[in-house]
């Protein structure tokens, strides 16, 4: 592989957009290269608006390609002749021909960095409900963001799918586009956790432990057919008596087990921890906890908080 790279030969059969393989080497695909250059220029003309670039230009000129492809094309150093090895922070010069000039590429990178700063995905502050906050519509975990324009670094949760497009279309993957602040979730839980816990206990107790009848009819029918078949085989002298008796005993034993396995009781949920929670002075205790301890507290009792249209839709306890 190293020898191929030194000789400028492709190390796989796949080819980057904007190029084609000829004599095992990358050469510029003129039509696709023109698309890449126009993409860079259009992105700059829209002042780094990734969504407008995607909906107005990208879908028309890059059919069946999604947002991930767009972001990849705008960052790919191969287009200035620096080929990055797969999953390695190593760049090879003079391996792949450039498509865009360095000034155009750097202008695009500046706009991308500007956009990344405005996004402010959180990195250091403890997010109390990371992994707990779920989108009530698409059922996926919500992404956490931080607004670093204020010292307190306000954390918000949003459905990441609501900002992503279905590949090749302008339709978003989810319509739950409103965000919710972390302090809003926290205040709601402190004020309502006991009420929510009591409601959850009542709902679970109200569910009668009805016996669950297993539907074994198909399996029973199949075994009965097998018994008839081995009987026919024995009567037609296609199997001996010993084989018939062995199989008959085996299948009838399985049949009896299936017929008797009709009822299975539903196991009740352990609600003891929630009962303890109801009797706690949460408001007093909570104010003395550190952020990490607060997060551990919520993780210990809540499975998920479902968010819909910027509001808490449902709380699911363990």
Beta strands, then each sheet from edge to edge (+ up, - down):
strand 1: 19-22
strand 2: 25-28
strand 3: 82-84
strand 4: 91-93
strand 5: 133-135
strand 6: 143-147
strand 7: 154-158
strand 8: 180-181
strand 9: 212-213
strand 10: 263-264
strand 11: 302-308
strand 12: 311-317
sheet 1: 1+ 2-
sheet 2: 3+ 4-
sheet 3: 5+ 11+ 12-
sheet 4: 6+ 7- 8+
sheet 5: 9+ 10-
end
